[in-house]
Amino acid sequence: MLSPIHYRLLGQTVALALHAGNSVVMFKSMLNQELLRDHKIRDMVSLQSRYLTVWNIAFQLFYFGLAFACDFTTVTGRESLIPKSVRHFRQRFYAAVVFPVAVLIFVIFWPIFIYDRELLFPAFIDKIFSFESNLVMHFCILPAAVWELAFLQRPVPKSHKINFGIITLINIVYNALVVHTYLQRGLFPYPILYMIFGTIFYPILVGIVYVAGLGIYLYQWKLTTFFWGQEKKKSKPKRK
C-alpha cells in the first residue's frame, strides 16, 4: 500500500515535468525572431523577471526539486544524506513561499482573466505562449501546491513571525523591482498597473494583495488540520 510520501513523489515528479517542459517550450518561443519584431512581444519578453508568475515557476521548480530529493532519499533509506536543517528549510519554504504565492496567483489571475484579460494577460501574448502554457503557469500551480499540502504532514507552528517576515520581504522586493523598472524604462508587467499607478488605487492594490497573501498563508494551516488533524499540546505538570 502506498504511503503519503509516495503520493508526494508522484506529485513532485508531475510538477517538475510540467514546469520544466513548459519552460523549454516558452524559452524557444521567446527566441523566435519573427515574433520579436512585434514591439509588444519584445517588451513582454524583456520583462520576464518582473512577472510574479515567473517568480512562482522558479519557486516551484526549486521547491519540488528539493522536496523530491528529500523524499527520495527517505524512501531509499538514505535519509542521512540530507541534513535535518535542509529538511526543515523545505517545510518553511513551502509554508511561507510556495503555497501562498501559488494560491494568490490563481485566485487573482483567473477572475480578472475571465472578466477582462487585457488587464493582466493581453491577447497578443497568445502569439508566443499557447493556451496550454497558460494553463501550466496559472492553473496547474494550484493542484501542485494543494497535492503537496494534502500529503505532507506538518505541525502547525507556534509562531508565524518568521514566515510573515518572509512573505513581507518577498512583497517588498517584488514591488520595489516593479516600480524601479517602471521608473527606469516606463514599463509595467501588467497593463492594469498603467491605469492605477500614481493614484490612491495603486497602494490600495498592493495592500490588498499583501493582506491576501497573509490570509492564504494562515488558511493553509486550516487545510493541514483538515487533512491531518490537530496535534494536541501536552500540558505541563503543575509544580507543587
C-alpha positions, 0 to 999 in steps of 0.5 A: 500500500502506498504511503503519503510520501509516495503520493508526494513523489508522484506529485513532485515528479508531475510538477517538475515535468510540467514546469520544466517542459513548459519552460523549454517550450516558452524559452524557444518561443521567446527566441523566435525572431519573427515574433520579436519584431512585434514591439509588444512581444519584445517588451513582454519578453524583456520583462520576464523577471518582473512577472510574479508568475515567473517568480512562482515557476522558479519557486516551484521548480526549486521547491519540488526539486528539493522536496523530491530529493528529500523524499527520495532519499527517505524512501531509499533509506538514505535519509542521512544524506540530507541534513535535518536543517535542509529538511526543515528549510523545505517545510518553511519554504513551502509554508511561507513561499510556495503555497501562498504565492501559488494560491494568490496567483490563481485566485487573482489571475483567473477572475480578472482573466475571465472578466477582462484579460487585457488587464493582466494577460493581453491577447497578443501574448497568445502569439508566443505562449499557447493556451496550454502554457497558460494553463501550466503557469496559472492553473496547474500551480494550484493542484501542485501546491494543494497535492503537496499540502494534502500529503505532507504532514506538518505541525502547525507552528507556534509562531508565524513571525518568521514566515510573515517576515518572509512573505513581507520581504518577498512583497517588498522586493517584488514591488520595489523591482516593479516600480524601479523598472517602471521608473527606469524604462516606463514599463509595467508587467501588467497593463492594469498597473498603467491605469492605477499607478500614481493614484490612491488605487495603486497602494490600495492594490498592493495592500490588498494583495499583501493582506491576501497573501497573509490570509492564504498563508494562515488558511493553509494551516486550516487545510493541514488540520483538515487533512491531518488533524490537530496535534494536541499540546501536552500540558505541563505538570503543575509544580507543587 
